[in-house]
């Protein structure tokens, strides 16, 4: 996820917990991280989905933080401060259309998002209270590389061409081939479309 620091510079951080509900996503994230602070302060960011070929780039961000000074909990785990996360990862920032933080040019999918709600997690546990948050974001723009688009469709992803990077138990993996046909795939995608898509189309491009 890319976000904007207090001084206007971009921050870039890997997030491994996300699930999707239409044109919304819920992100599980450390409540005290630089990314979370940026999201809560500005209300916007970009979700950049890397392909499995970008695993080395993502891994260069491991143990780095945009927070300065480094929080004690992260310092104990060996984290260190990096100001230029794009440079360290070897990735290219591209100006966004509707939000301040830049997109990652190399990521096959990028989604400009705004924060809709923040839900504290583990608030009843005194030892964890204030340390985890579930951040709900709404997608405003989607950018997709041409080589993963489905032939003959202007708004579909080809699942056989899209090879997302997956983290499982802190290790990197890609996707294997389809293991079974899906009955749900027989339902036309348009029947799932909610009002957020039309809302997104009405969002103007920032000057």
Order of alpha helices (4+ residues) and beta strands (2+ residues): beta-beta-beta-beta-alpha-beta-alpha-beta-alpha-beta-alpha-beta-beta-beta-beta-beta-beta-alpha
